[in-house]
Amino acid sequence: MDIALKKLDLVQRLLTIWDEAAIKRVAKVIEKEAAAEEDFTDEEIAELDKRRARYLSGESQPHTVEESMRLAREGDKA
């Protein structure tokens, strides 16, 4: 299932919950997860901006998912 369909499924399931305590528990999990995804340092954001600028200028080329996974695995071995 791709990410868009998974999100849609979760929203549909959320709409079936009527218990206020359950809604609050779900909200806490979502808030925690959303906050975790936003925890980039200023240095990390600067590096991402630099990489994006290199990509947009044509200086660097994107990698496929498979290539990215291979590179990440090889980085762990070093």
Secondary structure, 3 states (H helix, E strand, C coil): CCHHHHHHHHHHHHHCCCCHHHHHHHHHHHHHHHHHHCCCCHHHHHHHHHHHHHHHHCCCCCCCHHHHHHHHHHHHHC
